[in-house]
């Protein structure tokens, strides 16, 4: 939990900037400005608002799709918004950037956000030509006036989101990592945090799936699995597993990451985290918005496939080019 909480200042800055955009009246104009470009991918400008909101949290980003007037735009926006790098993924990026890319952290982080947007737009085009072929989209929107953001509104927006992040760390992440800890020390006959523990057995079952992505160890696989309840739990699980292994040496999480990853596999892991199955809260809101279990199941499977293919591509191409 502490490994997640230490990123609260960074999360706070993110939500202050998003609150500034929302309170200034710029969001509606962003939808208007981006409408022509979004049309090329089969969407309307309002979809861009959902994508921007998704940078804070995918759940309200998907809920904002309700404002769209036709089913096609609502559904495509719902299916692509999870590719936006929400605040929960920021701690994961930060750990790997601190470990391998401290001099180019801004560029790497910007690349992660840009890749998410690019994949979302490509998938929107594909869905427009396949799942929702022939459905017409139109865009009508009233532009509110520009206004100077008030400190109260911006700070309230920030507080609501950051407090929700902290509460999630204190409840969902705590429960997930506690469960992971129990699995890592059982059965008592096995070495704690070892591959013969229940957690190690689960991770060993998942590990071959990620071998072509360059991070085919059971610890890294389990951390991705733990990220499905809440993405912040990826950092918490890695911290718990590596702290358990290196408690005597006192190795910090960033140092442990350097021991288990290379710059190339770290980049591949970040791409996987960016694109793979969204958290259960997102899947739950998709089920609620679509009134169907079919769409969240489709979302979970297709995003995992995209994430896996992208991470394999990054690792294999990087290896061919001589990176390590």
Secondary structure, DSSP 4 states (H G I P E B T S, - for coil): -HHHHTTHHHHHHHHHHHHHHHHTTHHHHHHHHHHHHHHHTT--THHHHHHHHHTT-HHHHHHGGGGSSSHHHHHHHHHHHTTS--HHHHHHHHHHHHHH-GGGHHHHHHHHHHHHHHHHHHHHHHHHHTTTTT-------PPPPP-PPPHHHHHHHHHHHHHHHHHHIIIIIHHHHHHHHHHHH-STTSPTTSTTSHHHHHHHHHHGGGGGGT--SHHHHHHHHHTTT-TTHHHHHHHHHHHHHSTTTT--HHHHHHHH--HHHHHHHHHHHHHS---HHHHHHHHHHHT-HHHHHHHHHHHHHHHHHHHHHHHHHHHHTT--
